């Protein structure tokens, strides 16, 4: 009976090592792509949809916001130019291009969408009244 548990433990150990190897490979591929996906929250009431996107260290000029075929698109880039000659001992912050998309319901109205950028958080407010389409300015 003990041999079965030893074999099970060996298999779990093997699977764990393979999983870690796969994660490491994905992490290195992500670094080569030099892109990231910012964290976001989407809140909905009967009359509005709010999307909050965390973009610390960026300015509103570095962010593009558009609406196409009922999908809100947030994209931009966090430049690494100022860090090119630096030697990292640890690198946890994300740099490069970013992209997020959010499917909106048919009732969203692009004419009344507002967006503001305060303290590294992009807040998009979308009233529910019409058919979504168009570009949205960020204030």
FIZANU-87173 format. One record per atom (N, C-alpha, C): residue number from 1; residue in one letter; z, y, x. Coordinates in steps of 0.1 Angstrom, whole numbers. Layout:
% FIZANU-87173
PT, NUM, a, Z, Y, X
...
//
This chain:
% FIZANU-87173
PT, 1, x, 0, -12, 8
PT, 1, x, 0, 0, 0
PT, 1, x, 0, 13, 9
PT, 2, x, 7, 13, 20
PT, 2, x, 8, 24, 29
PT, 2, x, -5, 27, 35
PT, 3, x, -14, 17, 37
PT, 3, x, -27, 19, 43
PT, 3, x, -36, 27, 34
PT, 4, x, -34, 26, 21
PT, 4, x, -42, 33, 12
PT, 4, x, -39, 48, 13
PT, 5, x, -26, 51, 14
PT, 5, x, -22, 65, 15
PT, 5, x, -27, 71, 28
PT, 6, x, -26, 64, 39
PT, 6, x, -31, 69, 52
PT, 6, x, -46, 72, 51
PT, 7, x, -54, 63, 45
PT, 7, x, -68, 65, 43
PT, 7, x, -71, 77, 34
PT, 8, x, -64, 79, 24
PT, 8, x, -65, 91, 15
PT, 8, x, -62, 103, 23
PT, 9, x, -52, 103, 31
PT, 9, x, -48, 115, 39
PT, 9, x, -59, 118, 49
PT, 10, x, -65, 108, 55
PT, 10, x, -76, 110, 65
PT, 10, x, -88, 117, 58
PT, 11, x, -91, 112, 46
PT, 11, x, -103, 117, 38
PT, 11, x, -100, 132, 34
PT, 12, x, -88, 135, 30
PT, 12, x, -85, 149, 26
PT, 12, x, -86, 158, 39
PT, 13, x, -81, 153, 50
PT, 13, x, -82, 160, 63
PT, 13, x, -97, 163, 66
PT, 14, x, -105, 153, 65
PT, 14, x, -119, 154, 68
PT, 14, x, -126, 164, 59
PT, 15, x, -123, 163, 46
PT, 15, x, -129, 173, 36
PT, 15, x, -124, 187, 39
PT, 16, x, -111, 189, 43
PT, 16, x, -106, 202, 46
PT, 16, x, -113, 208, 58
PT, 17, x, -116, 200, 68
PT, 17, x, -123, 204, 80
PT, 17, x, -137, 208, 77
PT, 18, x, -144, 200, 69
PT, 18, x, -157, 204, 65
PT, 18, x, -158, 216, 56
PT, 19, x, -148, 218, 48
PT, 19, x, -147, 230, 40
PT, 19, x, -145, 242, 48
PT, 20, x, -136, 242, 58
PT, 20, x, -133, 253, 67
PT, 20, x, -146, 256, 75
PT, 21, x, -153, 246, 80
PT, 21, x, -165, 248, 88
PT, 21, x, -176, 256, 79
PT, 22, x, -177, 251, 66
PT, 22, x, -186, 258, 57
PT, 22, x, -182, 273, 55
PT, 23, x, -169, 275, 53
PT, 23, x, -164, 289, 51
PT, 23, x, -167, 297, 64
PT, 24, x, -165, 292, 75
PT, 24, x, -167, 299, 88
PT, 24, x, -182, 303, 89
PT, 25, x, -191, 293, 85
PT, 25, x, -205, 295, 86
PT, 25, x, -209, 307, 76
PT, 26, x, -204, 306, 64
PT, 26, x, -207, 317, 54
PT, 26, x, -202, 330, 59
PT, 27, x, -190, 331, 65
PT, 27, x, -185, 343, 70
PT, 27, x, -194, 349, 81
PT, 28, x, -198, 341, 90
PT, 28, x, -207, 346, 101
PT, 28, x, -220, 350, 95
PT, 29, x, -226, 343, 86
PT, 29, x, -238, 347, 80
PT, 29, x, -237, 360, 73
PT, 30, x, -225, 363, 66
PT, 30, x, -223, 375, 59
PT, 30, x, -222, 387, 69
PT, 31, x, -216, 384, 81
PT, 31, x, -216, 395, 91
PT, 31, x, -229, 398, 96
PT, 32, x, -238, 388, 97
PT, 32, x, -252, 391, 101
PT, 32, x, -259, 399, 91
PT, 33, x, -257, 396, 78
PT, 33, x, -263, 404, 68
PT, 33, x, -258, 418, 67
PT, 34, x, -246, 420, 72
PT, 34, x, -240, 433, 72
PT, 34, x, -240, 440, 58
PT, 35, x, -235, 432, 48
PT, 35, x, -234, 438, 35
PT, 35, x, -221, 433, 28
PT, 36, x, -218, 439, 17
PT, 36, x, -206, 436, 10
PT, 36, x, -207, 439, -5
PT, 37, x, -198, 434, -12
PT, 37, x, -197, 437, -27
PT, 37, x, -184, 443, -30
PT, 38, x, -183, 456, -34
PT, 38, x, -171, 462, -36
PT, 38, x, -164, 457, -49
PT, 39, x, -151, 457, -49
PT, 39, x, -142, 453, -60
PT, 39, x, -144, 462, -72
PT, 40, x, -144, 457, -84
PT, 40, x, -146, 465, -96
PT, 40, x, -138, 459, -108
PT, 41, x, -135, 468, -117
PT, 41, x, -129, 465, -130
PT, 41, x, -138, 470, -141
PT, 42, x, -139, 463, -152
PT, 42, x, -146, 467, -163
PT, 42, x, -137, 467, -175
PT, 43, x, -135, 478, -182
PT, 43, x, -126, 479, -193
PT, 43, x, -135, 483, -206
PT, 44, x, -132, 477, -217
PT, 44, x, -139, 480, -229
PT, 44, x, -130, 482, -241
PT, 45, x, -134, 492, -249
PT, 45, x, -127, 495, -261
PT, 45, x, -138, 494, -272
PT, 46, x, -134, 498, -284
PT, 46, x, -144, 498, -295
PT, 46, x, -155, 509, -293
PT, 47, x, -151, 520, -286
PT, 47, x, -160, 531, -285
PT, 47, x, -166, 533, -271
PT, 48, x, -160, 528, -260
PT, 48, x, -165, 530, -247
PT, 48, x, -163, 518, -238
PT, 49, x, -171, 519, -227
PT, 49, x, -169, 509, -216
PT, 49, x, -166, 517, -203
PT, 50, x, -157, 513, -196
PT, 50, x, -154, 520, -183
PT, 50, x, -155, 510, -172
PT, 51, x, -161, 514, -161
PT, 51, x, -163, 506, -149
PT, 51, x, -156, 514, -138
PT, 52, x, -147, 508, -131
PT, 52, x, -141, 514, -119
PT, 52, x, -145, 506, -107
PT, 53, x, -151, 512, -97
PT, 53, x, -155, 506, -85
PT, 53, x, -148, 512, -73
PT, 54, x, -141, 503, -65
PT, 54, x, -134, 508, -53
PT, 54, x, -144, 509, -41
PT, 55, x, -145, 522, -36
PT, 55, x, -154, 525, -25
PT, 55, x, -147, 534, -15
PT, 56, x, -136, 529, -9
PT, 56, x, -128, 538, 0
PT, 56, x, -136, 542, 12
PT, 57, x, -134, 554, 16
PT, 57, x, -140, 559, 28
PT, 57, x, -154, 564, 26
PT, 58, x, -159, 564, 14
PT, 58, x, -173, 569, 11
PT, 58, x, -172, 582, 3
PT, 59, x, -183, 589, 3
PT, 59, x, -185, 601, -4
PT, 59, x, -195, 598, -16
PT, 60, x, -195, 606, -26
PT, 60, x, -204, 604, -37
PT, 60, x, -219, 604, -32
PT, 61, x, -222, 611, -22
PT, 61, x, -236, 612, -16
PT, 61, x, -240, 599, -11
PT, 62, x, -231, 590, -7
PT, 62, x, -234, 577, -2
PT, 62, x, -236, 566, -13
PT, 63, x, -234, 570, -25
PT, 63, x, -235, 561, -36
PT, 63, x, -246, 564, -46
PT, 64, x, -254, 554, -50
PT, 64, x, -264, 556, -60
PT, 64, x, -261, 548, -72
PT, 65, x, -263, 554, -84
PT, 65, x, -260, 549, -96
PT, 65, x, -272, 549, -105
PT, 66, x, -276, 538, -111
PT, 66, x, -287, 538, -120
PT, 66, x, -286, 528, -131
PT, 67, x, -294, 529, -141
PT, 67, x, -294, 520, -153
PT, 67, x, -308, 515, -155
PT, 68, x, -310, 502, -155
PT, 68, x, -323, 497, -157
PT, 68, x, -322, 484, -166
PT, 69, x, -330, 484, -177
PT, 69, x, -330, 472, -186
PT, 69, x, -316, 468, -190
PT, 70, x, -307, 478, -193
PT, 70, x, -294, 474, -198
PT, 70, x, -284, 470, -187
PT, 71, x, -288, 472, -174
PT, 71, x, -279, 468, -163
PT, 71, x, -275, 480, -155
PT, 72, x, -262, 483, -154
PT, 72, x, -257, 494, -145
PT, 72, x, -257, 489, -131
PT, 73, x, -264, 497, -122
PT, 73, x, -265, 493, -108
PT, 73, x, -258, 503, -99
PT, 74, x, -248, 499, -91
PT, 74, x, -241, 507, -81
PT, 74, x, -245, 502, -67
PT, 75, x, -251, 511, -59
PT, 75, x, -254, 506, -46
PT, 75, x, -253, 518, -36
PT, 76, x, -253, 514, -23
PT, 76, x, -252, 524, -13
PT, 76, x, -250, 517, 1
PT, 77, x, -244, 525, 10
PT, 77, x, -241, 520, 23
PT, 77, x, -230, 527, 30
PT, 78, x, -221, 519, 37
PT, 78, x, -211, 524, 45
PT, 78, x, -216, 522, 59
PT, 79, x, -219, 533, 66
PT, 79, x, -225, 533, 79
PT, 79, x, -215, 528, 90
PT, 80, x, -220, 522, 100
PT, 80, x, -212, 517, 112
PT, 80, x, -216, 525, 124
PT, 81, x, -225, 535, 123
PT, 81, x, -229, 542, 135
PT, 81, x, -218, 547, 144
PT, 82, x, -207, 552, 139
PT, 82, x, -196, 557, 147
PT, 82, x, -188, 546, 153
PT, 83, x, -191, 533, 150
PT, 83, x, -184, 522, 156
PT, 83, x, -192, 513, 165
PT, 84, x, -205, 517, 168
PT, 84, x, -214, 509, 176
PT, 84, x, -208, 505, 190
PT, 85, x, -201, 514, 196
PT, 85, x, -197, 512, 210
PT, 85, x, -182, 507, 211
PT, 86, x, -177, 504, 199
PT, 86, x, -163, 500, 199
PT, 86, x, -161, 485, 201
PT, 87, x, -150, 481, 207
PT, 87, x, -147, 467, 209
PT, 87, x, -136, 463, 199
PT, 88, x, -139, 455, 189
PT, 88, x, -129, 451, 179
PT, 88, x, -120, 440, 184
PT, 89, x, -107, 441, 181
PT, 89, x, -98, 430, 183
PT, 89, x, -96, 423, 169
PT, 90, x, -98, 431, 159
PT, 90, x, -98, 425, 145
PT, 90, x, -107, 434, 136
PT, 91, x, -115, 427, 128
PT, 91, x, -124, 434, 119
PT, 91, x, -123, 429, 105
PT, 92, x, -117, 436, 96
PT, 92, x, -114, 432, 83
PT, 92, x, -121, 441, 72
PT, 93, x, -124, 453, 76
PT, 93, x, -131, 462, 66
PT, 93, x, -146, 459, 66
PT, 94, x, -152, 462, 54
PT, 94, x, -166, 459, 52
PT, 94, x, -175, 471, 55
PT, 95, x, -186, 468, 61
PT, 95, x, -196, 479, 64
PT, 95, x, -210, 474, 60
PT, 96, x, -219, 483, 60
PT, 96, x, -233, 480, 56
PT, 96, x, -236, 483, 42
PT, 97, x, -246, 477, 37
PT, 97, x, -251, 480, 23
PT, 97, x, -242, 473, 13
PT, 98, x, -241, 479, 2
PT, 98, x, -234, 472, -9
PT, 98, x, -242, 473, -22
PT, 99, x, -239, 464, -31
PT, 99, x, -247, 464, -44
PT, 99, x, -238, 457, -54
PT, 100, x, -237, 463, -66
PT, 100, x, -230, 457, -77
PT, 100, x, -238, 460, -90
PT, 101, x, -239, 450, -99
PT, 101, x, -246, 452, -112
PT, 101, x, -237, 448, -123
PT, 102, x, -238, 455, -134
PT, 102, x, -230, 452, -146
PT, 102, x, -239, 452, -159
PT, 103, x, -240, 441, -165
PT, 103, x, -248, 440, -178
PT, 103, x, -241, 448, -189
PT, 104, x, -248, 456, -196
PT, 104, x, -242, 464, -206
PT, 104, x, -246, 459, -220
PT, 105, x, -238, 461, -230
PT, 105, x, -242, 457, -244
PT, 105, x, -253, 466, -249
PT, 106, x, -261, 462, -259
PT, 106, x, -271, 469, -265
PT, 106, x, -267, 483, -270
PT, 107, x, -254, 484, -273
PT, 107, x, -249, 496, -279
PT, 107, x, -245, 507, -269
PT, 108, x, -247, 505, -256
PT, 108, x, -244, 515, -246
PT, 108, x, -255, 526, -247
PT, 109, x, -250, 539, -245
PT, 109, x, -259, 550, -245
PT, 109, x, -260, 557, -232
PT, 110, x, -272, 557, -226
PT, 110, x, -274, 563, -213
PT, 110, x, -273, 578, -213
PT, 111, x, -276, 584, -224
PT, 111, x, -277, 599, -225
PT, 111, x, -263, 604, -224
PT, 112, x, -253, 597, -227
PT, 112, x, -239, 602, -227
PT, 112, x, -230, 595, -216
PT, 113, x, -237, 588, -207
PT, 113, x, -229, 581, -196
PT, 113, x, -225, 592, -186
PT, 114, x, -212, 591, -182
PT, 114, x, -207, 600, -172
PT, 114, x, -201, 592, -160
PT, 115, x, -202, 598, -148
PT, 115, x, -196, 592, -136
PT, 115, x, -190, 602, -128
PT, 116, x, -178, 598, -122
PT, 116, x, -171, 607, -113
PT, 116, x, -166, 599, -102
PT, 117, x, -164, 606, -90
PT, 117, x, -160, 599, -78
PT, 117, x, -147, 606, -73
PT, 118, x, -136, 600, -74
PT, 118, x, -123, 606, -70
PT, 118, x, -115, 596, -61
PT, 119, x, -111, 601, -50
PT, 119, x, -103, 593, -41
PT, 119, x, -108, 579, -38
PT, 120, x, -121, 578, -36
PT, 120, x, -127, 565, -32
PT, 120, x, -129, 556, -44
PT, 121, x, -128, 561, -56
PT, 121, x, -130, 552, -68
PT, 121, x, -141, 559, -76
PT, 122, x, -151, 551, -79
PT, 122, x, -162, 555, -88
PT, 122, x, -158, 551, -102
PT, 123, x, -157, 561, -111
PT, 123, x, -154, 558, -125
PT, 123, x, -166, 561, -134
PT, 124, x, -171, 551, -140
PT, 124, x, -183, 553, -149
PT, 124, x, -178, 551, -163
PT, 125, x, -181, 560, -172
PT, 125, x, -177, 560, -186
PT, 125, x, -190, 559, -195
PT, 126, x, -191, 549, -203
PT, 126, x, -203, 546, -211
PT, 126, x, -199, 545, -225
PT, 127, x, -203, 555, -233
PT, 127, x, -201, 554, -248
PT, 127, x, -209, 543, -254
PT, 128, x, -204, 537, -264
PT, 128, x, -212, 527, -272
PT, 128, x, -219, 533, -284
PT, 129, x, -232, 536, -282
PT, 129, x, -239, 542, -294
PT, 129, x, -254, 539, -294
PT, 130, x, -261, 536, -283
PT, 130, x, -275, 535, -283
PT, 130, x, -281, 524, -274
PT, 131, x, -293, 526, -269
PT, 131, x, -300, 516, -261
PT, 131, x, -300, 522, -246
PT, 132, x, -295, 515, -236
PT, 132, x, -293, 520, -223
PT, 132, x, -306, 520, -215
PT, 133, x, -308, 531, -207
PT, 133, x, -320, 533, -198
PT, 133, x, -318, 546, -190
PT, 134, x, -322, 547, -177
PT, 134, x, -322, 560, -170
PT, 134, x, -313, 561, -158
PT, 135, x, -314, 572, -151
PT, 135, x, -305, 575, -139
PT, 135, x, -293, 583, -144
PT, 136, x, -282, 582, -137
PT, 136, x, -269, 588, -141
PT, 136, x, -265, 597, -129
PT, 137, x, -262, 610, -131
PT, 137, x, -257, 618, -120
PT, 137, x, -242, 615, -118
PT, 138, x, -237, 616, -105
PT, 138, x, -223, 615, -102
PT, 138, x, -217, 628, -99
PT, 139, x, -206, 632, -106
PT, 139, x, -200, 645, -104
PT, 139, x, -188, 644, -95
//
